[in-house]
């Protein structure tokens, strides 16, 4: 077994890694939300037709995946 100091160092490292992951997820969600908003605006302005709805579906699916760990 490792010493208490080694255990604390490992825990600090794991926390730092988790914080980095959470920050990245938050940034990705901002990008996804902005992309969804842009898609909807372009659709409302007539620049997107129904044949390209798959892009919106993919964005929504990514957003849902990013939210799953929040529960």
C-alpha positions in Angstrom: 0.0 0.0 0.0 1.1 3.6 -0.6 1.5 6.2 2.0 -1.2 8.7 2.9 0.7 11.4 1.0 0.8 9.3 -2.2 -3.0 8.6 -1.8 -3.6 12.4 -1.4 -1.5 13.2 -4.4 -3.4 10.6 -6.5 -6.8 12.0 -5.3 -5.6 15.6 -6.2 -4.6 14.4 -9.7 -7.9 12.6 -10.2 -9.8 15.8 -9.1 -7.8 17.9 -11.5 -8.5 15.5 -14.4 -12.2 15.5 -13.5 -12.3 19.3 -13.3 -10.7 19.5 -16.8 -13.3 17.1 -18.2 -16.2 19.0 -16.7 -14.8 22.3 -18.1 -14.4 20.8 -21.5 -18.0 19.5 -21.4 -19.3 22.9 -20.4 -17.5 24.5 -23.4 -18.7 21.8 -25.8 -22.3 22.4 -24.6 -21.9 26.1 -25.3 -20.8 25.3 -28.8 -23.6 22.8 -29.3 -26.2 25.3 -28.0 -24.9 28.0 -30.3 -24.9 25.6 -33.2 -28.5 24.6 -32.5 -29.6 28.2 -32.3 -27.8 29.1 -35.6 -29.4 26.0 -37.3 -32.9 27.1 -36.1 -32.3 30.7 -37.2 -31.1 29.5 -40.6 -34.1 27.2 -40.9 -36.5 30.0 -40.0 -34.8 32.3 -42.5 -35.3 29.7 -45.3 -31.6 28.9 -45.7 -32.1 25.3 -44.6 -34.5 22.8 -46.1 -36.0 19.7 -44.4 -33.5 17.4 -46.2 -30.8 18.7 -43.8 -32.6 18.2 -40.5 -30.2 15.4 -39.8 -27.6 18.0 -38.8 -29.9 19.3 -36.1 -30.7 15.8 -34.9 -27.0 15.1 -34.5 -26.4 18.3 -32.6 -29.3 17.5 -30.2 -28.0 13.9 -29.7 -24.6 15.3 -28.8 -26.1 17.8 -26.4 -28.1 15.0 -24.7 -25.0 12.8 -24.4 -23.1 15.6 -22.8 -25.9 16.1 -20.3 -26.2 12.5 -19.3 -23.4 12.7 -16.7 -25.1 15.7 -15.0 -27.7 13.5 -13.3 
